[in-house]
Amino acid sequence: MRKNLFRIEQVREHWDRVALEYDRINEGFSWTHTERFLTMQKFFPAGDNLKVLNVWSRTGSAVKYIKEKCPDAEIQNLEASEQMIEIARERFPDEDFKQTDLHDLPCETESKDVIVSLETLEHVPDPLHFLLECHRTLKVGGTLIMSCPPAWAELPLRAYEKFFENHGEGPHRFLKVSEVLRALKNCEFEVTHHRGTVFLPVGPAKLKQLVEKVHLSLLRFIGFNRMGIRHFYIAKKTTSRDPVWAKIHEEIIRPGLCMHSGTCIGLSKGTLKLSDPDGKCLPELTGIGSVPEICYEACPEVNPSEFPSSSMLGEYKRIAIAHHKDEGVRSNAASGGILTGTLVHLLETGKINGAVVLKMDETRPWRSVPTIARTREEILASAQSKYTVTPTNVILSELENESGPLAYVGLPHQVLAIRRLKEMNHPSVSSIKYILGPFFGNELFGSSVISFLRKFEAKKEDVTSLSFRAGQWPGHMEAHLRDGRVVSMPKFHANYLIPFHITKSSLISHDLTNELTDISGGEAWAPVYEERGKGFSLLITRTDLGDAVIRKMEEAGKLELSEISEDEAIKMQSHGLDFKKRGAFLRIERMRKRGKRVPDYKMTPPPITFKRKAFEVILDSIFWICSMPLSRRLADLTPNWIIGPLFQQTRKIWKASTKRIKRSGL
């Protein structure tokens, strides 16, 4: 269930504006308005001293009907509009009314017997989160009584608003019945009753009630429970569920939005672990204890809106083409050795005691893992890109005991989590002083390594060492096997793996140049540098701290550096910037239109032409076809001497033919 585009402030503004007229107008609706309370009473559970949550309560009209069913009920009323609350308090001075944002409910976990939520869900900015909060708040065996109009009621509403006096609905989205039922199921509610009501919303009250009786008599027939402009959903909470894990699973993992940062695992105190590291690479419960709230709050997928929007490259101090002068550092790195060289400089000048980097796992050498490099040799051994999914932030569990200072190297989503934790003053990141990061085009599932090895009739267990960029720039993907063989593919040939194994998070991430770091760097993609056969980096310093480090390295003669303009850098990275800054938003919008949950970056992409939109349809189709198991299998069966060169030539033709489309307007 996707988020809505409106904000709670917009919802609140509308209901504040109509509050004074709300009750008067609803009196004109007569039975059409009061039917919701009468139907609610039919499903209200029997019992004494029931603890009831009424959300949202508007001017408190439901209180009277709840008290009729349970006179000694303890009711907590939550309302978005302050004006509505004032009116409700005048009507029911002995009742409790508080303001809510319809997001995190101010209630203890499993503290309510009944939740009454009438005509609410359609106004909630994040309806899935709201339902998860309802599940958290209910006791086991508790009842959710919820009503909301179905999606098809939008047209009758428009007609009604045109011809009759009304208070308007304000910001809203009527949900499909199937969408609501699916969301309730995913939130682990058991729907015990579902029915449509108010078949005839206008006309004499007696006629409307007569039609309603006929309608109710037909509910036993297929399809009739879907009729009516108001739908009631009666749901039971049958089992407990870890509330933090519920949010992580339903809002992030199930919709396919997990960025594989490892943040929730690293902060989980052992309650979460990594599953299927060579496949989907997702967190799962260990069954030990309750998941801490910080695991959800720090996730980069939750409100990922901290990114600056000042330029295509983010905020920066300087942009330059650079490479490290130590050939041992430069040749061992993926491009110009800037990030590796910076870590070595910080370590050797006593600025850090170690650096969080990735290395190849000693026991599973086909897989990379995070580590703290404490020597020059360990930093050099960690050099080069690691293209498969590695949840770097699982190491947060170790960092809490580090005195530091440390440098940290991570991808944009991992860096976002670190920055967020720093704002929270969380102890897991107190030792981190410097944040560095490579540019981020894409990340591949571990299945890409398995596919590569199949080309040579090998398995991952046969690997003794693996490198993604071995040898002289641009390097080659290389694996040493237990039988003594060394198998490899040129870097640009091995890129055929990308469309077959790219992660979904790569396709919807908008940050190419790692905008939240102190220093970021990537390949200098320009013929003048590519033709030289050595690595050159596009270097971006983003903070005073990062820029000071680079200037010290310049003064020490460790860097060859030439500053360039922002326009030159954008031209150099136009392919990647187009893929991220326009392509990601086009893909997100396509997902949104299909009703999928999507990240909200709160950013406006650069201008997107019709040609670029058409181009994206083709590109998305390619990714979709290549993601199919049959397509992957056919790619595995195609000899590497065919698929590698074929992919490289196709890529060259593709880039040349789409160059103008991608660069236009950047």
N, C-alpha and C positions, 0 to 999 in steps of 0.2 A: 504494500500500500504506500503510494508516494506521498510526499509532503505537498501541502498546498502552497501557492505562490504568495498568498496574502500573509500579513503579520498580525500578531495579537493586538498591536497598537491600532491597526485599522479596524479590527473587529470591535475593540473597546470604544473607539471613537463613534462608530455608528450607533451602538446601543446606548451610549451616553446621550446622543443627540435625540433619540426617540423615546427615552425613558419616561418623560412626563406624559406622553400620549399613549404609551404602551397598553396600560390596562383599559383605558377608554376604548381604544380601537378593538382590542380583543373581545370586549363585551359585545361588539357588533357581530363578531364571528359566532357567538353563542355556542352551540353544541360542537361546532368544528374545532373550537379552541379547547373546550373542557373535556372533549373525548379522550385526549391524551392522559388526563388524570384519572378518568373513569376506567380506562383500560389498564393503566398502571395498577390500580387497586385490585383488579382481577388477578394479577400475578404477584401481588405483594405477599410474601410468606407470612404465615402465622407465627406468633411468638410474642414474648414480653421483653421489655427493656432492650429492644433491638437497636443496635448502633447503625445509623443510616447516614449515608453521604448523598446529598442532593447537589448534583453538579451538571450544568450550571443552573442556578436557582431563579434567575431574573428577579421579579418583584416578590417572590416567595409564594406564589399561588399553590405550588405542590404541597406546601407544609400542611395546609388544612386537610388535604386528602390522605396524606401519610398518617396524620394524627387520628383520622377516622378509623384507619386499619390498625394502628398501634398507638394508643393514647400516651403510653409512657416511652415512646421512641426517643432516643437521643439523636437529634438531627444536626449534622454539620452541613451548612449551606455554603457553597462556593459559587461566586459570580464574577464575571469579567468586568462588568461596568460598575464604576463607583456610584454613578447616579442611580442605577437600579438598586444597589445595596442600601442607599439612603431611604428609598421608598419602601423597600422590604422591611427595614428596621422600624419604620413608622407603623407598618401594618402588623408586624409581629415583634414587638419590643422584647419579648422573652426568648427569642430564638437567636442562634449564632449565625451570623453572616460575615464571610470574609471574601476578600478579592483573590482571584486566581488568574494565572496566565494560561490555564488549560493545558499545561505541559507537565511539570512535576507537581503532583498533588501533595499538599501539606498535610499528609496523613501518615500515621505509623503503618508499617507493613502488617498485613493481616489483622487489621483493627476494625473492619466494618462487616456487618452482617448483610447489608443491602446497599447497593448503589443505584440511585435513580438518576438517569441521564436522558432527559427528554428534549428532543430537537437540539442536540448539542454537537454531535459528531461532525456535522456538515460545516460548522463554524470553527473547528479546531485546526490550527495551522499544521499540526502533525498528528493526524488521527491515529496512526499506528502506535505512537508513543503514548498517547492518551489511553488507548485500550490496554497497553501493557501496564500502565500505572493503575488502571482500574483492577486488573488482575492482582497486582502486588498488594493493593489496599484491602481487597476482600479476604475474609477468613475462608478457610477451606470449607466448602458447603454453602458459602455465601451466594447471593443472587445478584446479577446485573440485570436491571430493567432499563432497556434503552430503546428510544424511538428516533427515527430520522426519515426524511423523505427519500424516495428512490431517485436515481438519476433522471428517469424519464419525466419526473414531476417538474422539471425546470420549465418546460413549455407552458403547462397550465399556470404555473406561478407567474410567468411573464404576462399571460392574458389577464389573470386576476389583478395584477398590479396596475394594468392599464385602465381597467374599468371600475375598480372598487377602491375605497379608501383603505390604506394599509400602512404598516410601519416599515415595510421593506425587510429584506433578509440581510442586507449588508454584505460584507465579504463572506462567501460561502462556496462550497462545491458539494452538490448532491451526489452521493456515492451509489454505484451499482449495487444491487442486492447481493450479487455473487461476490463482489469485492468485500463487502462487510462480513458476509458469512465466512469467507476464506480467512480474513484477518482475525476473526474471533477464534477460529479453529487453530490458527498459527499461534495465537496468544494462549492456547491451551484452555479455552473455555469450552464447555459442553453446551451447545445450543439446544435447549429443551423445547422452546416454542418459537415459531416465527410466523407472523401474519401481517398482511396488509390491512389497513383500516381507512376510514373516511373515503368511501367510494364516491360519494356525492358531496363535495365541499361547500357548494353554494345552494341557496334555496331555502324554503321554510324549514324550521328545525324539525318538525314532525316528519316531513318528507325525507329529510336527510337520515333520520333515525330509522325510518321504515326501510329505506334502501340499504342501510347498514345491516339490518337484521337479515334481509335477503342475502346480502353478500356473505355474512358470517355463516349462514346455513349452507353455503356452497363451498366453504373452505376445505371440506374433505375431498373435493374434486381437484385434480391436478391443475395447477396454474392459478387457481383463484386466490391462493395466499400471496401471490405476487401483485395483486391488484390493490388499488388504494393509494392515496397520495402520502400516507404516513405508514411507516413500517415499524412494527415492534419486534425486538429481538430479546428473548429471555434466555439468559445464559447462566450456568452454574460453574463455580470454581471447584473442581473435583480433586485437584492435587496441588501441593506446594511446588514452587519453582523458584530457583535462585533469581531474584529480581534483576540483578546486574547482568548476569549471564543471559537472561531473557532479552534485555535490550541489545546486548552485543550480538546475539544470535539472530534476532528478528529484524533489527534495523541495519545491521552491517553484513553478517554472513549470509543469511538466506537470500537477500536481494543481490548478492554477488558484488558487494562494494568493498570487501576486505582488501586492504592495500598490503597486507602481509608485512607490516612493520614489526610485529612481535611485541608491541608496546603493552598490550593487555597481559600477555604471558609474563613479561619481565616484571610487571607490577603486581602479579596475582598472589604472591606469597604461597606459591605451590598449588593454588586451586585450579590453575589452567596449565595445559601442556600443548605442545605442537603435535599435530597429527599429519600423517602423510607428507613428510618433508620433501619427498621426491615427486609429489603429485600436486594436489590442491594446496597443501601447506597452510592449514587453518588451525586456529585454536580449538581446544575442546576441554571439557571438564575433567578433572582428575577424580572428582568425588570426595575431595578432602576439604572441608570447610566452605565458608561463604566467600564468594568473589568480592573483593574490595571495590567500592564505588569508583575509586580512582582509575580502575581498569577501563571503565566506560568514559569517564570524563576526559582522560588524556588521549583517547583514541583519535588519530588524525582524521578518521572518517566522520567524526561527530563535529558538525558545524565547522568545516574546513575553510574558514573565511579570513584567516590572519594574513593573507598574502597582500602585499602592496600592489597597487594598480597604476603606478606612475609611468610605466613603460612596458614594452614587450619583454624587457630583460629584468624587470623589478628595479628596486632601488640599488644604487651603486655609487662607489667613490671613483673608481677608475676601471677602464677596460683596456686590455692590452693583448698582444701576441707575445708569448713568452715560452722559454724552455730553460731547463736547468743546465748549467754549464758543466756539471759533473756528468760525463758520458756514461758512467756506471749507473747513475740514477736515471738519466734520460732514456737510455736504451732498455732499461729494465721495466720502464713504465709503459702505460697504454698510449700516451701521446708525448707531451713535452716534459713529463716528470715533475710538474709543478706541485701537485698535492703531496706526492711522496717526498719531494725535496723540502717542502715546507715543514712536514712532520719531522724530518731528520734535523732541520735547522732548529726547530723549537726544542727538540730533545737535547741536542748538543749544546745549546746555549742556556740550558737549565730552566726554560720557560714551562716545560711540562715534565712529568715523571713517566708518562706513557701516552699511548694513543689507542682509541677504540677503532679497530680496523677489521677487515675480513681476511681470513686465511683459509686455505684448503684443509679440510678435516683430516687429521692424521689417520684415523681409523676408517673413515669413509672418504677417500680422496677424490671422489667425484662430486663432493658436496662442500660448499663454503660455510664457515661458521664465524661468528664474531669473537674477537679476542682483544686483550690489551697488550699491544706491542710495547716492550720496555727497552729495547736496544735498537741500534741502527740496523743490525742484521735482521731483526724481526720486522721492522718497518719495511725494509727492502723486499723481504720475502712476501709481504702482503700486497705489494704493488700489482698493478694491472687491474682491469675491469673484471668483475664477477657478474656475468649476465643472468644467472639463474636466481630465482627467488631465495633471498636470505633474510629472515626476520631479525635484523641486527639488534633491535631493542630488547630481545630476550635477555641481553646482557645487563639490563637495568637492575636485575636482582643482585648482581655482583657489585655494581658501582656504588651502592649505598654504603659499602664498607671501604671505599677508596678515599684516601685523603687528598689525592690530586696534587697539583692541577693536571688535568688531562685534556687532550685534543680529541675530538670526535669526528668521524667521517661517516656520512650517511646519505641516503637518497632523500629527495624532497619530503616525502610523507614521513620518513623517520625523523628528519630534522624538525618538521612541524611539531611532532610529539615532544621532542626535546625542548623546543622553545616554549611550548605550552606548560610543560612541567616546571621550567624555570620561572615562568610567571606565577606558578603556584608555590614556588619555593620548596619544591619537593626534594627530599634528601637524596633521591636516586640520581639527581643530576647536579648536585652541589659541587661535585669535583670537576665538572666539565667547564673549561674556560674558553677554549677555541672550538668553533664549529666549522668544519670544512665539508665540501661535498662535490661530487662529479655532476656533470650534466646528466639528465635522465630522459632518454628517448623511449626505451622500453625495457621490460623485464620479462624473462621467460620462465615457464614452469620447468621443474627438474626433468620432466619428460623429454625436454629438448636434448639433454645429454644422452639419455637412453636412445633416442632416435639417431643421434650422431654415431653412437657406438654400433648400432645395428648395421650401419653402412660397412662396417669392417667385421661383421659377425662376432661382435664382442658384447659382453654384458657389463653393467656397472661394477659388479664384483670383481671383474678382471682388471680394473684400473688400479695402478699404483700411484699415478700422479696425473693431474689434469690442469691445463692452462688454456685460457680463452684468447690470449694475445701473445703467444710465445714468439720469440725471434724478433727480427728487425721490423720496424713499423711498416705497414699496419699490423703485421703479425699473422699468426694462424692459430686455429683451435687445434690443440695437440693433446693426445693421451698416451701415456706410457702404460703398457699392459704387462701382466704377470708372465706371459709367454715370451717376453723380450721384444715384442713388436712396439714400434712407435707409429701411431696413426695420426694423421693430421689433415686439415683442410684450410686453404687460405681464408683469412678473415672475411673477405667479401663473398666468398663461396659459402661459408658457414652461415652467412646471414639468411640463407634460405629457410632456416629454422624459425625465423621471426614470425611470419604469418601463420605458421602451424602451431606455435606454442606460446604466443604472446599472452600475457595476463590481461584480464579485463580491466584491472586497475590502471594499467599502462595506457589504455585507450581513453580513459576518462580523467586522467591526470593532466592538468593544464600547465604544470611547472616544468619547463625544459631546463632552465639554467640554475636551479637550486637557489631560489630567491631569498631564503631565510637564513642562509649561511653567513659566516664572516668572510669566507673566501670560497669561490666556486671556480671550477675549470672544466673544460672539455676540449674535444678535438677542434682544431682550426681548419674547418672544411672550406678550403679554397685551393684552386689549382696551383697557385704560386707556392703553397706550402706542401701540398700533397705530392707534387712532382719531385721534391727534394729527397724523398725516401726516408726522412727522419721525422720524429714526432714533434709537433708544435701544438701548444695549448692556447686556447682562448681563455684568458684569465680575467676574472671579475672580482674586484674587492668591493665589499658591500658595507662594511662598518669601519669605524675609526680603528678599532682593534685589529681587524684583518688587514687594513691598508698599512698600518704601522709595521706589521710583520713583514709584508712584502717590501716595504721601503728599507728595512733593516737588511733584508737579503740582498737587495740591490747594492746597498752601500758596502756589503761584504763581498761583492763580486760573484755572488752565487747564481744570479739570474741574467739571462739575456732577455731584455724586455723592450717592447716598442708599443706605445699607446696608440689606440685607434679610436675612431668615433663610434657612437652608438649605431648610426646608420650602417657603418661598415660591418659591425658585429652582427646586426640583424640580417644583412645580406648574406653574410657567411653562414648563418644558422637558419636561413629562411625555410629550408625543408622541415627541420625539427620544430621551429616556431609555428609554422602553419599547421603542422600535425597536432601541436599542443594547444595553441592559442585560438585556433578556429576549429580544427577537427574535433577536439575534445568537446567543445560546446555544441557542435552539431550532433555528435553522438549522444550527448546527454539529453538534448532536446528530443531526439528520436525516441530515446528510452522513456522520457517523461510522457510523450504522446501515447505510448503504449501502456501507460499506467504503471510504469516501473518506478521504484524508489531511486532517486538520483542525488548526488552531492550538490550542495548549494554553495557555490563559491562567492556569491554576491558580487560578481564581476560582469562587466559587459564586454563581450569579445569585439575585436576589430571588425570593420565592415566585411560582410560575407556576400559575395556575388552569387548569382544564379548558377554560373558555371562551376563555382567552387562547391556549391551544394550538390550539384549533379555529380561532380567528381567524388564527393564523399559517399554518395550512394554506391558508386562503383567500388570504392575502397572498402566500405563496410561489407559489401557482398563478397569481396575476396577474402576478408578475414572470416566471415561466416562460413564460407565453403571450406576454407583451409582448416577450420576448427573441427570439422567433422571427423570422426574416427576413420572413415573410409579414406578421406583425403590424406590423413596422416599416414595411413598404412601404405598408400600408393607412393607417397614421398619417401617412405622408408625403403621401399622396394626398388626405387629408381637409383641406379649407380651414382656414386658421388661425382664421377668424372662427367656425368651428364647434368645432374641437377644443379651442381655448384656453378659451372660456367653459364648454364642457361639462366639461372637466377641473376647472376651478375650482369649479363647482357640485357635481360629484361628490365632490370633496375635502372641501367643507364638510359635505355630508351624511355622508360617511364618518367624518370627525372627530367629528361630533356623536353619531353612533350608536355609536361605539367608545370614546368618552371615558371612560366608567366602567370598561370592561374594561382600558384602558391605564393608568389612574391607580391602579387597585386594587393596594394593596400596595407602591407605590413609596416 
